[in-house]
Amino acid sequence: MCRRHIISITHMKKQSVAVLIAKRRIPERSVGLKTISLITSVSERRDLYLEYIKQSNNKNHKYMKIVTVEPLGISNAQFEQLQKEFKEQGHEFVFFTDRNENPDELARRICDADIVVISNIKLSAETMGRCPNLKMLSVAFTGLDHIDLDYCTSHNITVMNASGYSTVAVSELAIGLMLDVYRKISHFDSQIRNGGTRANYLGLELGGKTVGVVGTGAIGTQTIRLLMAFGCNVLAYSRTERQNVKDLGVTYVSLDELMKNSDIITLHVPLNKETYHLIGKYELSLMKPSAILINTARGNVVDIPELANKLKDGTLAGAGIDVFEMEPPLPHDHPLCDAPNCVLVPHIGYATREAFDIRADIVMENIRQWLKKQ
């Protein structure tokens, strides 16, 4: 098909137009509004309209197909409003109301997309390699370890995350897990429903405990503020020491010192080559037998089999875990499933109504700002 030749099809009969378009005999750039009006098929009219938008009077306008591959906790009404907004700008906005992690289905959904909105579904180089138009990923998540960033870099695909949307949500869950492990809230909920009692159990209080915070980014810092409200003493380890954290009364120490001296250790670092198994067999061996570990960061920041061994042999008092080396559901033989004094939740740290609303705003604003630069 040669795009240099412009064929006037405005007054051609409806049937002829449909046949020629179906056979790709008419260049897309020939399409005009009068031509579109000759087509009765809804799908044909839609496709032609989108093609017409591509050729709009604004020569600098670049048509983009935006695909949101999962619901993201946004209502259909909100999606329809976004669809209207982007359509008015000459773009196509498609959204799916179910989550499907199958790579083939994912590739089918995004194969002709220019922009993809995705949360924590794994997006491999192989899948992206089936999407020749892909230019931008708006990731509805803070971490990016599920995205093949090397592929994105080598193919000039812009990646923008939703940094900051879950800061309050995750930090509050970290505190909740500390309280649950210390007071056995989940355990006693089950006990009371089955005729049980306190059975002379005595819990522990957060006030006065030394808490080691590994990672003092936004979530780690917010967790520190909450710990201070409980009257905790806080030690911190981070690649970058922050003055605003020191101003809260926090003491930065080495990781070894933090592991040795903390009653509670809570993790708030991203997963990368440097932090993979940051808390391994050696680090776990430094912890007090009375200490507990909280992980709301990424599963592979911790050597999970070693953590399970410590809990099972009684050399670690407890753990509260929201993240694993895989996304739930966990297999029945997962090493933490039968570990004592271990509270497990299925990666819920980021999942609050407030966080999802903030996330939607960030994700769509990232797209708007990126489109402005095109």
Secondary structure as GFF3:
##gff-version 3
##sequence-region A 1 374
A	DSSP	alpha_helix	14	22	.	.	.	ID=ss1
A	DSSP	three_ten_helix	28	30	.	.	.	ID=ss2
A	DSSP	alpha_helix	33	37	.	.	.	ID=ss3
A	DSSP	alpha_helix	42	54	.	.	.	ID=ss4
A	DSSP	beta_strand	65	68	.	.	.	ID=ss5
A	DSSP	alpha_helix	76	88	.	.	.	ID=ss6
A	DSSP	beta_strand	92	95	.	.	.	ID=ss7
A	DSSP	alpha_helix	103	110	.	.	.	ID=ss8
A	DSSP	beta_strand	115	118	.	.	.	ID=ss9
A	DSSP	alpha_helix	125	128	.	.	.	ID=ss10
A	DSSP	beta_strand	136	139	.	.	.	ID=ss11
A	DSSP	alpha_helix	149	154	.	.	.	ID=ss12
A	DSSP	beta_strand	158	160	.	.	.	ID=ss13
A	DSSP	alpha_helix	167	183	.	.	.	ID=ss14
A	DSSP	alpha_helix	185	193	.	.	.	ID=ss15
A	DSSP	beta_strand	210	214	.	.	.	ID=ss16
A	DSSP	alpha_helix	218	229	.	.	.	ID=ss17
A	DSSP	beta_strand	233	237	.	.	.	ID=ss18
A	DSSP	alpha_helix	243	246	.	.	.	ID=ss19
A	DSSP	beta_strand	251	252	.	.	.	ID=ss20
A	DSSP	alpha_helix	255	261	.	.	.	ID=ss21
A	DSSP	beta_strand	264	267	.	.	.	ID=ss22
A	DSSP	alpha_helix	281	286	.	.	.	ID=ss23
A	DSSP	beta_strand	292	295	.	.	.	ID=ss24
A	DSSP	three_ten_helix	299	301	.	.	.	ID=ss25
A	DSSP	alpha_helix	304	312	.	.	.	ID=ss26
A	DSSP	beta_strand	318	321	.	.	.	ID=ss27
A	DSSP	beta_strand	342	344	.	.	.	ID=ss28
A	DSSP	alpha_helix	353	372	.	.	.	ID=ss29
###
